[in-house]
């Protein structure tokens, strides 16, 4: 479970993975040792409808024996290109629980459930062992590992009281420092926590916890307790006997709003006033949803939205719903929910709610909304007169952050939206006209500054390592306001939130474990330490214009306040407390042009509002009074107009307000002197080593490689249709899989007893090398329905094919650019050695053994791919996919070779309407017509045509238009509807040969994206295609189609 998702839309790029592989699978037995063009064509046409129905390629094989030609087909490869990896896992998991076998006439193979993780080379990990947790920490994190272990162990009792896991927990916790982008998560495959040592920046999380560790570790420990829950008899208990990891995933097979809601509820109990349920930036988004009086439905609160802000609304909805459940149904309601999940994990969470509360989900939803609406009305009624600012820019789905004035008529703002690419924009202060400066991402809280002469923007953003997918590092950049040119100011500096001082120095904040320090960044991108404390979490730096003063926003043990120092005395450790409140945090601040006024945001009275401090008179005022949140105020150069951001439902509006202190509410200045009363100097240098007596031991991955899943497998076979049919009969086996906590090694294996013979499969992958090498060996039988040609006689008979296979593969993903636009390249290569032989029912050879060695290279390249939140397809970029199968040697047959090249061009012309426009083209070169399954290559409605050997071409165009963003669903029946859309297409295919033929189709379709059981996404399509050659229409429906 992820600790925190996007809060404001500024934390991550919203493009999806354009490298999702839609590879035309090569069915393992589609090999022709002797050509039979007629037979191949006959079978391909005869079973084309069946191919479409099962969404997987049929397998063909032609074999010669004593004048007979055997053309075989197999239904074994059901995991075709239209079944996603997640959906395959879904099928596997249900099959595992029910202990079902494979389909008749099918052979199976192990579905690997563990993936390797390639980490930066040269990392060394040690292990600190506690009573319930192994802290596996990267070198240099000894003290933080000790703190993590202390927090986990000390909060476990309270977590157990809430969940009821009975302290039945022992799990590894991986602590990394190679990332600047912070997060924490729990996974069931394998069961572990993984935490970034660097703290999460911005205001997405409560700022009142003592440290990052004190919020992330207990939060993730809740998920661990949820996964480990056990009570009496239940389906999960039965599964746990064989596969603890799979059993844990069943316990977590609940709406994300429930799992995250319980964790947020728990984190809000740990430190007084801390936790997201006490955090105004978190609660404002849920409160604002009730602005129209309706709020969110139960499905909207607990399911993850796909197209609607806030994109993490299941955190807000889930946390408030859990709070309601505990308040109205008792402290043990969470245990009752967990108990029913443990017993019957596949009934849907609506059944859990009925069991735990004796109330239907619909009644619970109405009761909850009434409960919250009443408290919200009471809160609003106490606000008094609300501020009525002027809307400068804003609409639903748009996010405007951090306004900075260039002059009295122009602002610079960081913006993004449902159909707006993120980046810096110039905004007219009179009419709100927006002009793009540059598209770019930025760190979590969208913090940026202007240089001394206001000609450039200074900011930081995360960059993904080209070769290490899991590593992102912060760097400093500048953007020229006139040209929009982006320049890099540092390389792998780990520095964020840069500013330029009055003297021209560039200061920034450099990450150091869960805290940070102030550094100076020179022209070469190198940083020099200027302010450093043991436990300081600096937030932002604010040079006062025309003076030597530097204001510093800093968090010390959960107290976030403003301090001041002198720029000429940096590094002298002479910080002085300035503005700080009891029970409230300060989040941002800016100076007026003349240095008289400091505008800042604070959350006094449980709502973020904009305040001003007059440093000439030492007086303070509240400038805004809004129901949900006002933040990031900035004063115009003439001190006449205040620009600020106000939150409303699904929008961060840019507002303006006349700067008039006579109409503002004055605040007692003494309220802002609370920092002077806390031991902040002691807090800055405290050192914690809770387990100094424990001796860490080196991490040994092999120690953790015992099987994590051991499960039975069952194989059935169809009855004979005729006496000569061969049968493998009943088979039983046992499979296992495993990995280590760092996921450097993964392995799987299966042993099968069938027909008094042993069969099986073994596979392994290593993630400790850039190439991520993998090996696999299998020895499996398979029954094949074969068409046998014997002279003029043709018969159909089931045979047994014995196959021994060994393969070796490598894969290298490379990130070329990951900003607003993404470019990447992924290359892979596998070599496969296969021995096939057909035998009869008594295992007597019908053919001699055939040996074949095949190379399969693949390349996926994407350039400048971009996708906004509500785009169903990318709106910009080029994608190229190349796949090939090349026989390098064949014993007893002909060499076969095939190549597929696919290209897509995405056009941005109608992106303002979220319309997807895609031109596509492709080429197939093959010396045998049965190497690849090519249904995806054919024009829609022409799946019956045959693509012969030679070179074939295709091209086409597709337009996709969303018509309704639903993002709502049912709850008792766990169905969540995401979006409905229409699409149109035109496609053309040219086949090779002297009698080259051309086929076309064009038409339209209707699609619906939905999610079942909170996890499994489906894309349903109904389409009609007109076939000009036949002068007819063809209709079809698709589920999760990957039609090219």
C-alpha angles and dihedrals in degrees: 000000000000115000096220137003131201112310104180105011092254098094103076144012113264098214115118125228104285090185093072100139117240093178121172098237118228104227106228097236099041091115128128113205089175122026120247107167093174094050093047092049091046095052095041092054095040094056101033093109091049089051090055093045097055094036093226137095122263116229124235134192132173117201131179123221126163095328094319125116116210116199109187134190129192135197091202102107099071093146092080128161094279094061110082120222090248092051090049088054089050091054090046094050095051090045090051095052093048091042091227126165133230124283118278113277090015135117120209136207133201115277105218110227098182125074129199121239118214107212129188110290120257099030117149122203132194131192127233108191123210134173095273105008140052108210106208103192136181118244111279096034101090096123094043090048089054091049091048092052091048094050093047095048095042095050097041095089093057091045090051091051089056098042102025099224091146095229086290091147135118116153141153118247116202115208116195133184100182092092129076092190105078130216143132131216145171122221131189095206090082107003106239146109119245117195132180111225091218114090122242111257129220131031100297091107130043112276095208101080116105091245145340090269091057091060106033100044098051091043092056091041087064089059089048090054091047090052094047096047113135129172126163121305123349146131091267091054091054092049092046089064089069104021121021093180093053091046090054091052089054090054087053093047090112136107110291090235090064097048093043093038092057090048093050090046090053095046088053091060098055105073123025110257093003131106129069096278085065094040114102095206089056098042095045092070092054093043092051091056087069092054089101091045097248108080121186128320119241091259091050092050096049106031125075110252120228104194108013132083135270087049090197096048091130087070092055095038095043095048094050092044092052089049089053093048093051093046095048105031104032139263093286096057091100090054090052091051090049092047094056091045089053091052102041112013097169102057096085126253093272087075089052091055092049091050095046099042105020085230131110119247092245092055090045090053093052093044093049094050092049089048093052095038092058093052091045093052090051091050094048092048090058095053095082121204111003126220115258106204125176116258110236100170132355146116136162111296095016122120121200118184141180105001115207123187119232091179137332092287104037136058135185114222136175107229143171136163150171089288100012124095113232118252147094117313134187110229128201106230092212105049106009095243108167125215123184118242099174139331112238143133124243139196121284102280096040091238115173137148140201122245122244097278095035094242098118141032120233117204144135134234139177121260123199116230109251093234105021108069094190096053124088122171130192122240137176121247138175129210121204109231094212101047103019090231113158118216128188114234099182141016120224089334095146085223127142140177100028124194134182117231126219088262094054100257119140112226124186142163117258121204116239111175109298092339134048145210139220115257138177115234115208130204090272092057093251119136130220121200114243106160124023135164131170097244108015121133105196115200106182143343122229118189110201110233117251093006142083092242125116120194114206126198105209139169117218117181093329096317108114112192145138122270130181135215140159121267089217091057100047110151094025092104094233100138114158125201113246119161122010135140134210111247093002138087133217113224109181141356141189135187126234115245093258094045094242100110130048113201114200142165122234134167102227111156092021095286129093111242137166119257135181132212118201105212093191093059102021091234130133136206140183107234101186136038110188133160099236115013144324118188149155099040121189128187121223117244091256091050089237104110134042118209117196143155120251123192122226129163108308093347144085103206124202107229136182130207134181109257101236117152091188090070095042127094112252116224126211103257091214089067087068095057097076093113089069089063098054126076093244094151091058091046091054094061102032116131123205124197103158094171102035090140092062118091115217117226128210114267113253111190094194089063089067098046098100111126113282093190128036115170140159123250127202128199125199132184133207118254119258116274090195135016095253094056116115121229132196090195126195119350134184130192147158126235132192138187135186149164140175124255093259088049092228091136130034128177141171137184144172134197120199132191111205131152088358090298132111119237132168155138138241130190139171139178131193122209096185092092132060090240093056092214120207134188131193136182127185138173109189138153123222133189113230129197101221135189107217120202113200107175106296093347123093122189135168119228138163115241136178120244118200113205131186113187137178125181139178124196143177131193130190121186114193125191110212097176134354112180126103085319120044129212125179144149129211123191128187137175131188133178119204129196115194136179117193132183132169117222136177130240091285093049091252112152116257094176135020119257117278120207123196135175117199135185117210114189121178135183130188119188128181125183127193095340113177132178130175124213096267098038114112091196131021116281097207141025147052127270126193125186124185126184131172142176115201124180110217096182137007128186108205102003146051127286113257126203133178136172131190124191122184128183133187130187117193117203126208099204097112099026091123086070093042088245115160117217118185133176113194136185136176146180132205122195115184138153092204125042096220104056098096131026100245104185089114089058097056124089113264111273092021099088088126095068123100123233107208128203118286130056121327128183134199138178135177150155131233130188119193123192125184111220102178133019101204104171091172136092152156124296111194085051100041100228121135119190115210111175144339121214145168127222140186130202145183122193137178132190130193117196124201134243138070089295094047111181132200127211130190140181137175132178148113142265147192122231137192125193115204142158128225126203093001093284117049116082122204133186112203119195135184114188143170123209127193114217109206095193091056095031088225143110126244124195129197142165126219137195116206089343119192094191108164 
